[in-house]
Amino acid sequence: MALSYKARKRWSLVILVIGLPLYAGLAVNLVAILPALPKALEFIMYVVLGTVWIVPLKFVFQGIGQADPDADDDKN
């Protein structure tokens, strides 16, 4: 079931405002739980954790910055 443009726009807002801060807190706590790591490895973990969240949510964000494809273009 595909989401409409409006639904994707709303879900993207919810994900960015609520989900992303929660995920960032989870990622920081996950790295903090691990034993002391070299700074380079810790940096790599933050980069990976900072980008991997988008993979399952990519379909929600695709096309959000474009004009609504379902809107009527007839302005007579």
C-alpha positions, -999 to 999 in steps of 0.1 A, spaced: 0 0 0 16 33 -11 13 64 10 -2 95 -5 19 126 -9 1 143 21 6 112 43 43 110 34 47 147 42 31 142 76 50 111 84 83 127 74 76 156 98 67 131 126 99 111 119 121 142 119 106 159 149 100 129 172 117 99 158 151 113 149 159 128 183 149 95 199 171 76 176 200 100 182 197 95 220 196 57 214 227 58 192 246 79 218 236 56 246 246 25 225 281 39 219 284 49 256 276 14 267 305 0 248 339 -2 265 364 26 257 371 26 220 397 45 199 384 78 188 386 69 151 364 38 156 340 58 177 337 84 149 331 57 123 303 42 145 286 76 148 288 82 111 273 48 104 246 51 130 239 86 117 232 75 82 217 40 86 184 53 100 174 67 66 176 33 48 143 19 60 126 53 58 138 63 24 105 58 7 88 83 31 112 111 22 113 107 -16 97 135 -34 87 155 -4 104 186 -16 86 185 -49 52 199 -58 22 178 -49 17 154 -79 -20 149 -69 -28 187 -68 -49 201 -96 -28 222 -120 -59 238 -136 -61 274 -124 -87 289 -147 
